[in-house]
Amino acid sequence: GLWDMVAAGSRPGTSLDAAIQLHAASDVAALAGTLPRLRALAFNGGKAAALGAKAMAGSGYALLPLPSSSPALTWPLARKQAAWMRLAEFLR
């Protein structure tokens, strides 16, 4: 499933996640605690990865920072796809 790491915040003048200010992080630790078969958490983009790493440090879950799926990240699709394929081992 999908869960947004930012519960609330502001992005004055832009839609880029890097511009999020005054954010409140979602309680991903509480969510993870309700999912006994969960082995990994993947984070879509740098802001989510930073918030997730802070919230889940020492949790025992595999934490996977992934490149943003946003078109603002202008990596070639093949490069993004290769990074996101790291999830495959956790989907078995």
C-alpha positions, 0 to 999 in steps of 0.5 A, a space after each residue: 500500500 501507499 502511505 504519505 510521509 507528510 501528514 501536513 505541511 506547506 510548499 509556498 510557490 512550488 509543488 516540489 517536495 524539497 520545498 516542504 516547510 513546517 511539516 508534520 510527519 505521518 506516524 509510519 511506525 504506528 502503521 507498520 506495527 499493524 502489519 505483521 508481515 511487513 519487511 520493508 518500507 520504500 520511500 518515494 523521493 528524498 524528503 520521504 526517505 529523510 522523514 522515513 529514516 528518522 521515524 524508523 531508525 533501528 526498527 529492523 525493517 529494510 528501509 529503501 530510499 528510492 528516486 522520486 517518481 515525479 517528472 521533476 526528477 529528469 532521470 531516464 525511465 530505465 534508471 528510475 526503473 532499475 532503482 525501483 526494482 529493488 522492491 521486487 525481493 520484498 514482493 515475493 
